[in-house]
Amino acid sequence: GVPAVDDGPKDTRLLRLWEWIATMIHDEPGFKRGGVPMISAVVIEGVDSGWTGGRNNADATRVANELRGVVKLWCQLRQVPLVEVTPKDLKFHATGKSNADKPTMLAAARALTGYEGDSHDEGDARLLRRWAEQHLAAHLGGKAT
């Protein structure tokens, strides 16, 4: 459901992400109307220092940081805690190995979450949600709901 980074003009991708977040808050069950979320925290995948992404390292890092910045700003404006999970931690959570490759992570997503698709990104997102469901309370001092 998240808009792809390369959908539409690159100069509007940050605004499209912001609008998508706003739309999800108004349409998703469990959220109050008026932009006030009934959530404990937002969990996103962080970056490892050696992360390179699928394109030029500098470009990939810039894009990831810009998109992460939109999410961070959204959380700060609403006083919603933000928890970042490094790819290594997510891989270890899902497979028991911090260096699992994409096919192994996709297999873990299928086995652990029931995911039936072929998207590595969506598989990772489902694993991230699983991580949050199992670990979020510890990051929020036992306040997860």
SVG drawing of the C-alpha trace seen along z (x, -y; Angstrom):
<svg xmlns="http://www.w3.org/2000/svg" viewBox="-13 -19 43 41">
<polyline fill="none" stroke="black" stroke-width="0.4" points="0.0,0.0 2.9,-2.4 3.6,-4.4 6.7,-3.3 9.6,-5.7 9.8,-6.0 6.0,-6.5 5.5,-9.9 7.7,-12.9 10.7,-12.6 10.3,-16.1 6.9,-15.2 7.7,-11.8 8.0,-13.3 4.7,-15.0 3.1,-11.8 4.4,-9.9 3.1,-12.5 -0.3,-12.4 -0.4,-8.6 0.4,-8.6 -2.5,-11.1 -4.8,-9.0 -4.0,-5.9 -4.7,-7.6 -8.2,-8.7 -9.1,-5.4 -7.5,-2.7 -9.5,-1.1 -8.1,-1.9 -7.4,-5.6 -9.4,-8.6 -10.5,-11.1 -8.8,-14.5 -5.2,-13.1 -4.9,-11.9 -3.6,-8.4 -4.5,-5.7 -1.1,-4.0 1.7,-3.4 4.6,-3.9 5.7,-3.8 8.3,-1.1 10.5,-1.5 13.5,0.3 16.6,-1.7 19.9,-1.5 23.1,0.3 26.3,-1.7 27.2,0.6 23.8,0.3 24.1,-0.3 20.6,0.3 20.0,1.2 21.3,-1.9 24.2,-4.3 25.0,-4.3 24.9,-8.1 21.5,-8.3 20.1,-5.4 21.2,-6.8 19.8,-10.2 16.4,-8.8 16.1,-6.6 17.0,-9.4 14.5,-11.8 11.7,-9.3 12.8,-8.4 12.8,-12.1 9.1,-12.4 8.1,-9.6 10.2,-11.1 8.6,-14.5 5.1,-13.1 5.8,-11.2 7.4,-14.3 4.5,-16.5 2.1,-14.0 4.3,-13.0 4.3,-9.4 7.4,-7.4 9.5,-6.2 11.4,-2.9 14.0,-2.0 14.9,1.7 18.2,2.3 18.2,4.7 20.6,6.9 18.2,7.1 15.2,7.8 17.1,10.5 18.2,12.1 14.6,11.9 13.3,13.6 15.9,16.2 18.4,16.4 21.1,15.0 22.0,11.3 23.2,11.8 20.2,13.5 19.8,12.9 16.6,11.7 15.3,15.2 15.8,16.4 14.0,13.4 11.1,13.9 10.9,17.5 10.8,16.4 8.0,13.9 6.0,16.7 6.6,19.1 6.2,16.7 3.5,14.3 1.6,16.3 2.7,13.9 1.9,15.4 3.4,12.8 6.8,12.4 7.7,8.9 10.8,8.7 9.8,5.3 6.3,6.4 7.8,9.5 10.2,7.4 7.3,5.1 5.4,8.1 8.4,9.3 8.9,5.8 5.3,5.8 5.8,9.1 9.0,7.8 6.9,4.8 4.2,7.0 6.7,9.1 9.2,6.4 7.5,3.0 6.5,3.0 10.2,3.3 11.1,0.2 8.2,-1.8 8.8,-0.9 6.0,1.6 3.4,-0.8 2.6,0.9 -1.1,1.5"/>
</svg>
